[in-house]
Amino acid sequence: MNKPKKHIFVCTSSRINGQQKGYCHSKGGVDIVTAFLEEIEERELSGEVFVSNTGCFGICEKGPIVVVYPDNIWYGSVSADDVAAIMDEHIEGGAALKRLEI
């Protein structure tokens, strides 16, 4: 198994029973995962950057939530339109995107 340089976790409100329902799901969490997967592929970062969907982080009022490890940077109120900026500034640029950081 390859260890990624960055691992991006996106809340999609996944439930243990496999259902996806909840705040982040209703606000486009799945679209955010898809946008990250597309950006990673386009930038040829597969193997270096992984994306995983998650269940609730417990701060729904700030969702959708995106967390980047190993940096431990948390982003709130993320939309699919923000993904390119996160990739540009944080994943490739090395600096947190301050306007979304929580």
C-alpha positions as CSV (number, residue, x, y, z in Angstrom):
1,M,0.0,0.0,0.0
2,N,1.2,3.5,-0.9
3,K,1.2,6.0,1.9
4,P,-0.1,9.3,0.7
5,K,1.6,12.6,1.3
6,K,-1.9,14.1,2.0
7,H,-5.1,12.4,2.9
8,I,-8.3,14.4,2.4
9,F,-11.4,13.4,4.4
10,V,-14.8,14.8,3.3
11,C,-17.9,14.5,5.4
12,T,-20.7,12.9,3.3
13,S,-22.8,12.1,6.3
14,S,-22.2,8.4,5.7
15,R,-24.0,6.2,8.2
16,I,-22.9,2.8,9.5
17,N,-25.8,1.2,7.6
18,G,-24.5,2.6,4.4
19,Q,-27.1,5.4,4.1
20,Q,-25.9,8.8,3.2
21,K,-28.2,11.4,4.8
22,G,-27.6,14.4,6.9
23,Y,-26.3,18.0,6.7
24,C,-23.1,17.5,4.7
25,H,-24.7,15.1,2.3
26,S,-27.6,17.5,1.6
27,K,-25.1,20.4,1.1
28,G,-23.1,18.6,-1.6
29,G,-20.6,16.4,0.3
30,V,-20.6,13.7,-2.4
31,D,-20.0,16.4,-5.1
32,I,-17.0,17.6,-3.1
33,V,-15.5,14.1,-3.1
34,T,-16.1,13.8,-6.8
35,A,-14.4,17.2,-7.4
36,F,-11.4,16.2,-5.4
37,L,-11.1,12.9,-7.3
38,E,-11.2,14.7,-10.6
39,E,-8.7,17.4,-9.5
40,I,-6.3,14.7,-8.2
41,E,-6.5,12.8,-11.5
42,E,-6.1,15.9,-13.6
43,R,-3.0,17.0,-11.6
44,E,-1.6,13.5,-11.8
45,L,-1.4,13.2,-8.0
46,S,-2.9,9.8,-7.7
47,G,-0.9,7.8,-5.2
48,E,0.3,11.0,-3.5
49,V,-3.1,12.4,-2.4
50,F,-6.0,10.2,-1.2
51,V,-9.6,11.1,-0.7
52,S,-12.0,9.4,1.7
53,N,-15.6,10.1,2.6
54,T,-16.5,10.1,6.2
55,G,-19.4,10.1,8.6
56,C,-20.2,13.1,10.8
57,F,-17.5,15.2,12.4
58,G,-20.0,16.6,14.8
59,I,-19.9,20.3,13.7
60,C,-22.7,20.2,11.2
61,E,-23.3,23.9,11.5
62,K,-19.9,24.5,9.8
63,G,-20.4,21.8,7.1
64,P,-19.6,20.5,4.7
65,I,-16.4,19.7,6.5
66,V,-13.1,18.8,4.8
67,V,-10.0,17.7,6.8
68,V,-6.5,17.4,5.4
69,Y,-4.0,15.1,7.1
70,P,-1.2,14.9,8.2
71,D,-1.6,18.8,8.4
72,N,-4.7,18.6,10.7
73,I,-6.3,21.5,8.8
74,W,-10.1,21.6,8.9
75,Y,-12.2,23.5,6.4
76,G,-15.8,24.4,6.8
77,S,-18.7,25.5,4.5
78,V,-16.8,23.9,1.6
79,S,-18.5,23.6,-1.8
80,A,-17.3,21.7,-4.9
81,D,-16.4,25.2,-6.3
82,D,-13.7,25.5,-3.5
83,V,-11.9,22.3,-4.3
84,A,-9.6,23.8,-7.0
85,A,-8.5,26.5,-4.6
86,I,-7.8,24.0,-1.8
87,M,-5.8,21.9,-4.3
88,D,-3.9,25.0,-5.5
89,E,-3.1,26.7,-2.2
90,H,-3.0,23.8,0.3
91,I,-2.3,20.5,-1.4
92,E,0.2,21.8,-4.0
93,G,1.1,25.2,-2.5
94,G,1.6,24.1,1.1
95,A,-0.4,26.8,2.8
96,A,-3.9,26.5,4.3
97,L,-6.7,28.2,2.5
98,K,-7.5,30.8,5.2
99,R,-11.0,31.8,4.0
100,L,-12.3,28.3,4.7
101,E,-10.2,27.2,7.6
102,I,-11.9,26.5,10.9
